[in-house]
Amino acid sequence: MKKKSYVVFGLGSFGYSVAETLADSGYEVMVVDKGSDPTQSISSKVTYAVKADVTDTGTLESLDISQFDVAVVAFTQDMNASIMATLYAKECRIPKVVAKAVTALHATILRKVGADEVVFPERDMGVRVAQNLVAGGMVDFLELSDEYRLTEIRVPSRWVGHSLNSLDVRGKYKLNVIAVKDGEEVSMNIDPNQRLEGHQFLVVMGDNESLDRLLGGEGGR
């Protein structure tokens, strides 16, 4: 069975993490961003890295994105670029378009132009952590395929007192930690050398097998 292919528009912290984790999981990934630095830094990790301004219709048409199975529109600063990329992805008949929204109005517009799924990663993470603080459970709030998900977990007991760097989460566990929740504070700008604490929650992205292995005991409580 052929693995799904992905195109990711926008390389902020969210888009970069999505693209990097998909690529690490063995998927074909194209990233598109108008800044040269983001595309250069990820070019060795993904299948294609393109510097392009998606608000330019001619540029969009030259990308030939119709071959991809899923589009992730991760722009946050430029609402126009977000809307244009979403609209064009649907016009190219990409089966699934997941778009990140920053406001309720933005989400409404994205749905109207064809987004199959609209996500608010930062907001949803805070809400769902609050709902699960007592239970100490985990909640999936973004699924891009049957094999890949983003999950919220309490810091595993064996990880307490260690940093993400020392744990080598990406190399050993094949996972990416994209946010840390500490009390009311949610941080996506993570210090990889900061020691983890038992009361914290992590938002972890990876393939189902790697996540299930972690939650089932390897590295867990």
Disulfide bonds with the S-S distance in Angstrom:
none
